[in-house]
Amino acid sequence: MKPSPIREVSIGGYITNYTVDEATGVVTINEFEPIELSLVLQGAEPNNRRLDAKKSKEDLDMQEEIKKLLAKNTELESQLKQKDEEIQNLKASLEEKEKEIQKLQAEKLQIELSAYKTEKLSEVPEEVRELLKASLEVAKTKEEVDKLTATFKEKLPKMQAGFTIPNPNDNTKTVDNPFITY
């Protein structure tokens, strides 16, 4: 910018009292309170002040927009936090339901196994059911139940054929029970 002669003075302030002639539309300033006095360079545009005011209006609008965006951001953050809490509650509820389902499935398996044991007990002779029933108490799977039942069906009749109950009044050792003495 080249230096140029000062030809004008700009006065800024407040109009505290004025009158308007309604017939001519002329405004008469009765009282004026000056705030600033500045020198104006030759060729300066009188609208500079207005442009500055426009810029500051845009700045105010921008600041207002920033405030609105910050408020919306805060609101969205609180909603996000609330949704996170809801998700955590739903996860906890899901875990509880999964545990309950596992418990019910275990109970179902126990009931099915118990029914299967009862079914297998009916397949063996009446004389050995109580003995098989006691053996089946330790079985945890159907395969174990099948194995025990097969063993009882196969071996128990052979064992019963050679088994004799000793006479409690007989004091002699027998071939069947050489270790028992009365």
ABEGO torsion letter per residue (X at the ends): XBBBBBABBBBBEBBABBBBBAAAGBBBBABBBBABBBBBBBGBBAAAAAAAAAAAAAAAAAAAAAAAAAAAAAAAAAAAAAAAAAAAAAAAAAAAAAAAAAAAAAAAAAAAAAAAAAAAAAABBAAAAAAAAAAAAABABAAAAAAAAAAAAAAAAAAAAABBBBBAABABBBAABAABBX
